Amino acid sequence: MNPAGVLLFLFGLAIVAFPEKLLRMFFLGLLQEGTLSSGGILFYRLIGGFFVFAGLAVAVGM
């Protein structure tokens, strides 16, 4: 198992689970809670899903 794939998988999983909290942390708390619309949250969850699948592919060596 490739450790880089595991890290990608965990990063993508965190984005899918907590998109708004991660963005607030990334912007050092400058974003207020409830700033993202439902479309924005969906967009970041799709990006997180990409990281999850890419991480699985790298981890198992596809």
C-alpha positions as CSV (number, residue, x, y, z in Angstrom):
1,M,0.0,0.0,0.0
2,N,1.3,3.4,-1.0
3,P,1.3,5.9,1.9
4,A,0.8,8.8,-0.5
5,G,-2.5,7.2,-1.6
6,V,-3.6,6.8,1.9
7,L,-2.9,10.5,2.6
8,L,-4.9,11.5,-0.5
9,F,-7.8,9.3,0.5
10,L,-7.9,10.8,4.0
11,F,-7.6,14.4,2.7
12,G,-10.5,13.7,0.3
13,L,-12.5,12.1,3.0
14,A,-12.0,15.2,5.2
15,I,-13.2,17.5,2.4
16,V,-16.3,15.4,1.8
17,A,-17.2,15.3,5.5
18,F,-16.3,18.9,6.6
19,P,-16.1,21.2,3.5
20,E,-17.0,24.4,5.3
21,K,-14.9,23.8,8.4
22,L,-11.8,23.1,6.3
23,L,-12.3,26.3,4.2
24,R,-12.6,28.3,7.4
25,M,-9.4,26.8,8.7
26,F,-7.7,27.4,5.4
27,F,-8.7,31.1,5.4
28,L,-7.6,31.4,9.0
29,G,-11.2,32.0,10.3
30,L,-12.0,34.9,8.0
31,L,-15.0,33.1,6.6
32,Q,-18.2,33.1,8.7
33,E,-20.2,30.0,9.3
34,G,-23.0,29.6,6.7
35,T,-21.0,31.5,4.0
36,L,-21.1,28.7,1.5
37,S,-24.3,28.0,-0.4
38,S,-25.5,24.5,-0.9
39,G,-24.0,24.6,-4.5
40,G,-20.6,25.6,-3.1
41,I,-20.7,22.8,-0.5
42,L,-21.6,20.3,-3.3
43,F,-18.8,21.6,-5.5
44,Y,-16.2,21.0,-2.7
45,R,-17.7,17.6,-1.9
46,L,-17.2,16.7,-5.6
47,I,-13.6,17.8,-5.4
48,G,-13.2,15.7,-2.2
49,G,-14.7,12.7,-4.0
50,F,-12.1,13.0,-6.7
51,F,-9.4,13.0,-4.0
52,V,-10.9,9.9,-2.4
53,F,-11.0,7.9,-5.6
54,A,-7.5,9.2,-6.7
55,G,-6.2,8.2,-3.3
56,L,-7.7,4.7,-3.6
57,A,-6.2,4.3,-7.1
58,V,-2.7,5.4,-5.9
59,A,-2.9,3.3,-2.7
60,V,-3.7,0.0,-4.5
61,G,-1.4,0.8,-7.4
62,M,-3.7,1.2,-10.3
